[in-house]
Every structure is written in structure tokens, then in C-alpha cells.
């Protein structure tokens, strides 16, 4: 039981950055905007969080810096796609490339530097309980925050006026505009929220999961987060399940390598990405389900005068 609890704790840690980034992209896409720059925002969030934590000696300041870095980068994306009406796919890809270069530049002198790890929020007497203690009460702030935000997003999107407005803009911005809704404002807030969550996902990597900075340390997690939104059919609770499934696969390839399974390590390292491709192929076979769940205006630019 103790071994099982340890594995589940490790799965939760591996899944948290995926969940945060995927949840942010889900909110963005619900407004009808497709942002492929998740990988770049995660990297910039990770390096800014690490840099601030290193300079201040406080990991929580690093968390705030990571979220703000994601917001700033997503604000740049918002200006390009909402004001200048650039192509969302091309702009998102450019944002990822920009994030790759910017994070490498900022983190050039941070490789190998020590930082205070994001502390675990332990409860005296409860966190020490066998199995249940470490599983439920032995995590850091961002693990609990990712779960809380998932259920909050589910509630807001499905049960509130704000969620109805978000979905209306994503389905038909022209109709929403005709009803008096500020389409650009809704999309801007969704983009900034997605950027903040992507930045938090990157901050978790550099402050908690592997408390260090290394160039391109996200290793494609931003692209997996994009796939998780499709896998979860744009629903927060399904995205949560998908994130934990992919987190478990990421952890499995590490354990299989440690156990000396006679499979080339390169193939084991490919497992999470092979699973991503396989899931997308299987999902694409059911085109009706995708059309029913995907926002109808996803990826389409909107201008109130057109």
C-alpha cells in the first residue's frame, strides 16, 4: 500500500503541469481562440519563476512571477490576433518559437543554480498517516490549486452566466456581438487566463517537479496539453482524467527504464508522445463528436465591422 501511495503521489506530480496548461488552453479555446503557443508560455513561465525564486529566495514569489510571465506573453498573442487579426495558428507557432528563444536567453546563467523548492503543505499528525497522509495531504500548493481550478472551471463553464457568455462567444461571436456582448473583451480575458495557467504549469516544473532550470525543460508538455483539450472534448473533468492518464504514462516510462526492461530507452521515452498521436488518431475517427463538442468558431478571427 505504501508503494502504491508513492506511485500515485508521483503520478499527481507528473500530471500537474499538464493539467494546468491544458485547463488554460481549454478556457482559451472555449472563447473561440486557438493558441498554439502553450509550449512557449510554459517555458517562459518556468524560467521567470526560477529566476525570481533564485533571486528572492522565496518559491511563492516564483509562482507569481511564472503566472505573470504567462500573462504577458499571452497578452502579446492577444494583441496580434484580436487587434491586428493575424492568423491564430501561425501566431501561436511563432509564440512557441519566441518562448523557446526568450527562455534560453533569460536562463543562460541560471543552469545549475540552487533554488528553494516549493514547500509541501503538510498538516501535523495527518500528513504522517500511512497511505492517506502522503496521498491527500503531502503535496505543494500548485497540486491542490490545479484540482480546485479544474472543478471551478467545470462549475463556471456549465452552471454560470459567465460560462454561458464564454461558450456563446466561442460558438458564434457574430451572434454574441449582436446580443450586446463584448466579444473581444471575453476573448482577451480567456487568453490571459490561459496564459496565466500555462505560466503556472511551467513554474511547477522548475520549482517543484524538477527544481532546476534546463533549456527546453518542458520537453513537449505544451503540445501534450493541446492534445489533452481535444482528448477531453473541451470538458474540464475529462481533461483532468486525461492529464492523470498521460502523467501516469510519463512516469511509467521512467519506472520501466529503472527496472531494466529490455526495451530501448529511446522507445520508452517516446511513449507519452506516441500515446498523444494515438489518442488524436482515435479521436479524429469520430468527427461527429468533435464537431458537437468543439467551439464552432474555434480559430476564426472576429471583427465587429465585418
Secondary structure, DSSP 4 states (H G I P E B T S, - for coil): -HHHHHHHHHHHHHHHHHHHHHHHHHHHHHTT-----HHHHHHHHHHHHHHHHHHHS-HHHHHHHHHHHHHHHHHHHHIIIIIS---HHHHHHHHHHHHHHHHHHHTTTTTT---PPPPB---TTTTTSTTHHHHHHS-BHHHHHHHHHHHHHHHHHHHSHHHHHHHHHHH-HHHHHHTT--HHHHHHHHHHHHHHHHHHHHHHIIIIIT-S--TTTTTTHHHHHHHHHHHTTT-HHHHHHHHHHHHHHHHHHHHHHHTT-SS-HHHHHHHHHHHHHHHHHHHHT-HHHHHHHS-TTTT----TT-
